[in-house]
Each structure stands twice: as structure tokens, then as C-alpha cells.
Amino acid sequence: SISAATVLGLTRRSRTSRRMRVDMLPARLALVGRRVPRFTARPRVAPARWTARAHAARMFSMGANGMPQAAASAVPSGVAQETMAAMEGESIPGLLKCLLAENAELREQLRIQNDLSSKRNDMLQENLRFGAKEREALRHQIRSLTGDFHILADKFHAENVGGRPRIQREGVEGKGAQSRMAYRPDEAYAMRQPTHTCELPHQSLAELAMLGNHCARRERLLREVMCVDGISWGQAHDVLKKLDTFNEKFYWFETMPYRIGIAAAFLGGVGSILLVFWAPVAEWYGINVAGEELPEEVKSISEMTTNQVGTWTWGWMEPMIGTASFVLLCAQFVRAQGTKMNMQPYNRQLLEWRASRIAKAFPRYDESMLRAWASHMPECKWTFFPTYERKLRKKGPPSGL
């Protein structure tokens, strides 16, 4: 059997989770004694072991040396011995079991807390490693951006006229325009110059298109086709061929007034020369149409010189030529006044009609780019036959580059 003093000595320990001490056995017994009324208040009779614990709590107290001592009580010594026997035989082993169970529970809680702490530490270490990787990636991006910025700054200074190095002329005072030498491009700079409109940036193309450059408008339309259809620059030319075929569908009908005017002006100019100075035509026209006779003392027109024929025919040719010239002068004046009023002449009306027709036929593309490109007549050679854009392939019309 285990004595009460040994049990009271073993009960002194610390609780790790809550940092609390377990009281010695008399305190535990006193606590058990205070619980007695809760059990005695019930209708049933308290067990004998609880009564024994209450008597033991009343009988024992702590001494100066930390050992339990019997308290002064009026309880007979026989009862105390029976109580001790009950504690040694029944109550003390149960108390030890309770203490061991609490110890095991505290150890389990401590183990769980240790596991949680280790998991928390692992998560923190993982976050630290992830943060270190992100930091290294950000450093790499910053170094890359710094290098790109320096390259862009160098290109900007190279293209900017004011950023180029200044070379002072020898023997010239001051810092004026004559005091510095002109910039001479090197081979590396010359190799980067554009050779086609497709190498120009968007801003340059937009500025040229606003100034009426057809090559810039054509390149802008090609890039619009690339974006809408999701195709390459070379494949966009196939779409441009279809657009050009539709745009030039009525080309000959649209240009017929111009062709008639050119033919009439050419025939009128040549015919007026023949009617005035060429003797056979002048004689036939003067006798059969104008009703004039040859000058006196002239039997045959072959006897007259070219100037004499012109002097003879000028009598009836002058009114016709003068009237025709005045009509053209009036027409030119009307056109000039209409232009001042911002009135659209025939050619502008024609280009507007062409642009509106193709914009309605292909609404999937940007209307402004499509109308700007369609407001252009193809180049026509001296043979009166046009050179369509679909025949120029990828090079396109001459752009000056």
C-alpha cells in the first residue's frame, strides 16, 4: 500500500499548458471535501469513499516542512484510522488514476499544440521561400526593365536632332549654326532607315494619311484587315485584291466624262489648227460650210502660203475659237467660285460615291479607313488604261521610299 505522505509528495507538479500548479494532497482532499455538499444535496446517499475523503480533508493539514499533519479535531482516533485505511485502500488509488488521466490529457494537448506549432512554422517557412522567389523574380524584371529603358533612351537620343553630339568647328568663335559641323550618319544608323511604308509606325502612318498620302492609307487598311480577320500581312493583300476588284467595278463608266473631255479637247485643238492653216481643209470648210470664196486674184488655194491661208480663214474661224475660249473661261470661273464656297465638283462627288458604296458593302472593316482608301483613282498611263492596285502585288503603288 502507498502511504498518504508519499501521495502528497508526488502530487506536486506543474501543468505545462496553463502554467498552473497542482496543489498538494491536502488541498485536493479539501477540494474534494468541498464537493461533498454537491453530492450530498442529491436525494441519493453519498458513497462511503466521498465521506472518507471529507473526513481526511478535515483531519490533515500541511505542516511547516511540507508534510501532512493531523489536525486537531474532536474526531476519535478510531475514525481517523478507518478514514486513512479507506484512503489507502480505496480513495488514494482512485485519486492517482484521476491525476494520471489528467496528466495524459495534458500531454495530449501539448502534443497537439506542438503539431500545430510545427505546421505553422512550416507554413511560415514556405511563405518565406515563396517571398524570396518573388523577390528574386522582381529583381530580374527590374534589371530587364532598366536595360530596356537604357536602350530606349539611346534610341531616342539617336533619333532626336537636339540630342546628337555637337562638334565644334576649328577656328570659329561662338556657338551658332555655323560654328558646329553637320551630323554625319554612320553605317549602323543608315541600316535602320525604312524602305517601305509597312516599316513605319502607326503615328507616322496616321499623320501621312491625314495629309492625303494614299500609300499610308493603304497600309492602314491592310493592318485593319489583319486585326479584323486575324491574318498575316501577306494574307491581307488577298483581301485587298477583293476590295480593289469591287471598288473598280464601274471604273470605265466613272471615268467616261474625263475621257470624252480629253478626246474632245484633243480633236478640237488639232481640228482648229487644220481649219485655220491647212489649205485643203480650210478650202473645203470655207467654200462648203462657211460659204466664202477665195480671195480676189487667187485662182487656186495652192498659190497661197500658210500664213495667207490663216489670214483668209481667220474671218470665220475667229468667232468660233473666241467663243469656245470664252465658254471655257466662264466654266473655269464658275469652278473657281464654287471651290471657294466649298462646293464639291464632279471628281469629289465621284470619289464620295465610290467610298460610300464600298463602305456599305464591307461594314466589318473600319469605315473611315475604308473610305479614305477608296477615295482614290488608280494611276492611268498614256494608253488610257489604268494600273489597278491588285496588279501591284505586295509592293504597292510608288510611295517615295
Secondary structure, 3 states (H helix, E strand, C coil): CCCHHHHHHHCCCEECCCCEECCCHHHHHHHHHHHHHHHHCCCCCCCHHHHHHHHHHHHEEECCCCCEEECCCCCCHHHHHHHHHHHHHHHHHHHHHHHHHHHHHHHHHHHHHHHHHHHHHHHHHHHHHHHHHHHHHHHHHHHHHHHHHHHHHHHHHHHCHHHCCCCECCCCCCCCHHHECCCCCCHHHHCCCCCCHHHCCHHHHHHHHHCCCHHHHHHHHHHHHHHHHCCCHHHHHHHHHHHHHHHCCCHHHHCHHHHHHHHHHHHHHHHHHHHHHCHHHHHHHHHHCCCCCCCCCCCCHHHCCHHHHHHHHHHHHHHHHHHHHHHHHHHHHHHHHHHHCCCCCHHHHHHHHHHHHHHHHCCCCCHHHHHHHHCCCCEECCCCCEECHHHCCCCCCCCCC
